Amino acid sequence: MKTSVIRSLAVLLLTLNGGWRRYESSLAYSAARFFNRKEAARPARPGLAPPPSAPAAALRPLPVVLTTDCGADIDDQWALAYLLASPQIRLLGVVSTHAPGLTSSQSAACARGILRLMRVKASLPVFPGANHALTGDQPHMNTGVRFLIHAARGYSRQAPLTVLTIGATTDVGSALLEVPGIARRIRIITMGFDRWPQGGDPWNIKNDPRAYQIILRSAAPLAIGSTSVCKRYLTLDGPQVDRLMGRRGRIGRALAQLFHRWLQRHPRLTTREAGRGRWVIWDTIVVARLLGYTRARSVPRPGLDPRTLAFTHPPTRRHIQWITTVQSRRMWANYAAKLDGYRAALHLAR
């Protein structure tokens, strides 16, 4: 049974007996309990677009390419599983990238592990990308870059391909250097940088500043979810993860185990960044943006100092979207609902 059929079954299951919205609302109420809050689920506030309805998503899923340093942290795995479980999204392929102590091949193996966990067929490609950061204007050509260029050909400024970057952006930068015109065919959503208007970055941008210079100089529409916003809205502790994922079958249990093992292996890092026994599921912010669970404001498109990773602010009429809010209770409830529907569809497809 093909993955697309499984995803369609998931949509059907979630639209029965009152529809996706009613099911999601019930999960949103449960999510309030996950976080020990008395507040029940509320409709989306103005400026926070609701997720597409399931029937529309089944007909017109959003085409997406993911670039990821899967294995450098656990948040990439959570984000990839969320994408795969979302019928509104059509993941065309994954391009793996590098991080300190992690090659693109190792990252690709990590991503394929999530595909196996989700029982995704081999037809979804995973391409190892670059292993080193850009140092100038010479692209690092590889199968991942060629895939990005080829995938973007069928899209336009009016109907762009969405490229999610949750790792070093070497391959996206290389694609823009090789074929600058693809900037008119893609839009980019990034997890990176510390805060506006200062910039700064401890993770993804740091691993290839030159590549992000190229992205900022391009004409590609851009939205950024920063570490400060992720810390505020996407931090979980162990009991919250167990309540959220513990009853989601083997997929949920695997994601929960990743979380707990990360806490055990990196106590100093997790305590410093998020507090004792807590961690930030950083990369899910790009999925939240796709599904309408964020608020953003338009800010002037900055430049980037590659030595300090600080933004520069030359005069410009161009803008980017800076994510300011994540409607996290609704997002986590939606994630739980998606996993439930995906599990049920897998069961029916046996």
TARAPE-V914667 format. One record per residue. N is the residue number from 0. RES is the residue in one letter. NEAR is the number of other C-alpha atoms within 12 Angstrom. D_FIRST is the distance of its C-alpha to the first C-alpha in Angstrom with 1 decimal. Layout:
n = (N/N)
res = (RES/RES)
near = (NEAR/NEAR)
d_first = (D_FIRST/D_FIRST)
//
This chain:
n = (0/1/2/3/4/5/6/7/8/9/10/11/12/13/14/15/16/17/18/19/20/21/22/23/24/25/26/27/28/29/30/31/32/33/34/35/36/37/38/39/40/41/42/43/44/45/46/47/48/49/50/51/52/53/54/55/56/57/58/59/60/61/62/63/64/65/66/67/68/69/70/71/72/73/74/75/76/77/78/79/80/81/82/83/84/85/86/87/88/89/90/91/92/93/94/95/96/97/98/99/100/101/102/103/104/105/106/107/108/109/110/111/112/113/114/115/116/117/118/119/120/121/122/123/124/125/126/127/128/129/130/131/132/133/134/135/136/137/138/139/140/141/142/143/144/145/146/147/148/149/150/151/152/153/154/155/156/157/158/159/160/161/162/163/164/165/166/167/168/169/170/171/172/173/174/175/176/177/178/179/180/181/182/183/184/185/186/187/188/189/190/191/192/193/194/195/196/197/198/199/200/201/202/203/204/205/206/207/208/209/210/211/212/213/214/215/216/217/218/219/220/221/222/223/224/225/226/227/228/229/230/231/232/233/234/235/236/237/238/239/240/241/242/243/244/245/246/247/248/249/250/251/252/253/254/255/256/257/258/259/260/261/262/263/264/265/266/267/268/269/270/271/272/273/274/275/276/277/278/279/280/281/282/283/284/285/286/287/288/289/290/291/292/293/294/295/296/297/298/299/300/301/302/303/304/305/306/307/308/309/310/311/312/313/314/315/316/317/318/319/320/321/322/323/324/325/326/327/328/329/330/331/332/333/334/335/336/337/338/339/340/341/342/343/344/345/346/347/348/349)
res = (M/K/T/S/V/I/R/S/L/A/V/L/L/L/T/L/N/G/G/W/R/R/Y/E/S/S/L/A/Y/S/A/A/R/F/F/N/R/K/E/A/A/R/P/A/R/P/G/L/A/P/P/P/S/A/P/A/A/A/L/R/P/L/P/V/V/L/T/T/D/C/G/A/D/I/D/D/Q/W/A/L/A/Y/L/L/A/S/P/Q/I/R/L/L/G/V/V/S/T/H/A/P/G/L/T/S/S/Q/S/A/A/C/A/R/G/I/L/R/L/M/R/V/K/A/S/L/P/V/F/P/G/A/N/H/A/L/T/G/D/Q/P/H/M/N/T/G/V/R/F/L/I/H/A/A/R/G/Y/S/R/Q/A/P/L/T/V/L/T/I/G/A/T/T/D/V/G/S/A/L/L/E/V/P/G/I/A/R/R/I/R/I/I/T/M/G/F/D/R/W/P/Q/G/G/D/P/W/N/I/K/N/D/P/R/A/Y/Q/I/I/L/R/S/A/A/P/L/A/I/G/S/T/S/V/C/K/R/Y/L/T/L/D/G/P/Q/V/D/R/L/M/G/R/R/G/R/I/G/R/A/L/A/Q/L/F/H/R/W/L/Q/R/H/P/R/L/T/T/R/E/A/G/R/G/R/W/V/I/W/D/T/I/V/V/A/R/L/L/G/Y/T/R/A/R/S/V/P/R/P/G/L/D/P/R/T/L/A/F/T/H/P/P/T/R/R/H/I/Q/W/I/T/T/V/Q/S/R/R/M/W/A/N/Y/A/A/K/L/D/G/Y/R/A/A/L/H/L/A/R)
near = (19/18/29/31/21/31/42/37/32/37/39/28/30/37/26/17/11/15/19/32/29/23/29/35/29/26/31/35/29/29/34/27/23/30/29/16/15/13/16/21/29/23/22/24/17/14/18/27/21/28/33/24/27/35/24/19/25/26/18/17/30/29/30/37/44/54/49/55/50/43/34/32/36/36/38/43/42/46/40/50/41/43/44/45/43/47/46/34/39/32/37/31/41/46/52/49/50/38/34/24/17/28/27/38/28/29/39/36/28/35/42/33/26/38/32/23/27/36/30/31/21/17/18/27/26/39/34/38/43/42/32/28/35/32/20/19/20/20/30/29/28/26/27/38/37/29/30/45/34/22/31/36/21/18/25/20/20/13/19/26/37/43/48/49/46/53/54/49/51/51/52/57/47/42/41/38/31/24/24/24/20/37/36/27/32/39/38/42/40/44/48/43/38/30/26/31/20/20/32/28/32/26/29/42/45/33/35/39/38/36/40/47/34/36/42/38/27/33/24/35/34/40/40/51/47/42/39/32/34/36/31/25/33/39/35/35/27/29/20/28/34/25/25/38/34/24/20/26/24/22/37/34/22/27/37/33/22/28/38/27/20/28/29/19/16/22/20/17/19/27/20/16/24/27/21/20/28/30/40/38/42/43/47/46/52/49/50/46/38/40/37/30/37/39/30/31/21/20/22/23/33/34/31/31/26/26/17/19/31/26/28/24/21/16/12/15/13/21/26/31/29/38/40/31/32/39/41/39/40/42/43/44/37/41/39/42/40/42/41/35/36/42/34/26/30/30/19/18/19/12)
d_first = (0.0/3.8/6.6/8.4/6.7/7.2/10.6/11.4/11.0/13.3/15.7/15.9/16.7/19.3/20.9/21.6/25.2/27.0/24.6/23.5/27.2/28.4/25.7/26.4/30.1/29.9/28.1/30.8/33.4/31.9/31.9/35.6/36.0/34.0/36.7/39.6/40.5/41.9/40.7/38.0/35.4/37.0/35.9/35.5/38.9/40.2/38.9/35.6/33.1/30.6/26.8/25.4/24.4/20.8/20.9/22.5/20.1/17.1/19.1/20.7/19.0/21.5/21.0/21.9/22.6/23.5/26.4/26.9/29.0/26.5/28.3/31.7/31.3/28.6/28.3/26.0/23.4/23.8/23.7/20.5/18.7/20.2/19.0/15.3/15.6/17.4/15.8/19.2/18.6/16.6/17.2/17.8/18.9/21.0/24.5/26.2/29.9/32.9/35.0/38.0/37.0/33.5/32.4/29.6/27.9/28.2/26.8/23.8/23.2/23.4/20.9/18.4/19.1/18.0/14.7/14.2/15.6/13.1/10.1/9.7/8.6/11.8/11.8/13.7/17.2/19.8/23.3/26.4/29.2/32.9/34.7/38.0/39.3/40.8/44.6/45.5/44.2/42.5/38.7/36.7/34.5/31.3/27.6/26.9/29.8/28.9/25.3/27.0/29.4/26.9/24.5/27.6/28.7/26.9/28.3/31.8/34.2/33.3/29.5/29.1/26.4/26.5/27.2/27.2/29.6/29.7/31.6/34.1/33.8/35.0/32.1/32.4/36.2/35.8/33.7/36.4/39.1/37.5/36.7/38.6/37.4/33.9/35.6/35.7/31.9/30.7/31.5/31.6/31.2/32.7/33.3/36.8/40.5/42.7/44.3/45.9/48.3/48.9/45.6/45.4/42.4/41.8/38.2/36.1/38.8/41.1/38.9/39.5/42.1/42.6/39.0/39.4/42.8/41.0/38.5/41.3/43.3/40.6/40.0/36.4/36.2/35.9/35.3/36.2/35.6/38.4/38.9/41.5/39.2/36.4/38.9/40.2/36.9/34.1/36.0/34.8/36.4/35.0/35.4/33.7/30.7/30.5/30.8/28.2/25.6/26.7/24.8/21.5/20.0/19.5/18.6/21.8/23.8/22.9/24.1/27.2/27.9/27.9/30.4/32.7/32.8/33.7/36.6/37.7/37.8/39.3/41.8/44.3/41.9/40.2/43.5/45.0/42.3/41.1/43.3/43.3/40.0/38.2/36.0/34.8/31.1/32.3/29.3/27.7/30.4/28.6/25.6/28.3/29.8/26.7/26.1/29.8/31.1/33.9/37.3/38.8/42.1/43.1/45.2/46.9/44.8/46.4/47.0/46.5/49.1/47.2/49.8/49.9/46.5/48.5/47.9/50.6/51.4/52.8/53.6/50.6/49.3/45.6/43.7/40.6/38.9/39.8/37.8/40.2/38.3/35.0/34.3/33.0/32.9/30.7/28.5/28.0/27.4/24.8/23.1/23.2/21.8/18.9/18.1/18.4/16.1/13.4/14.0/13.9/10.5/9.1/11.2/10.0/6.3/7.9)
//
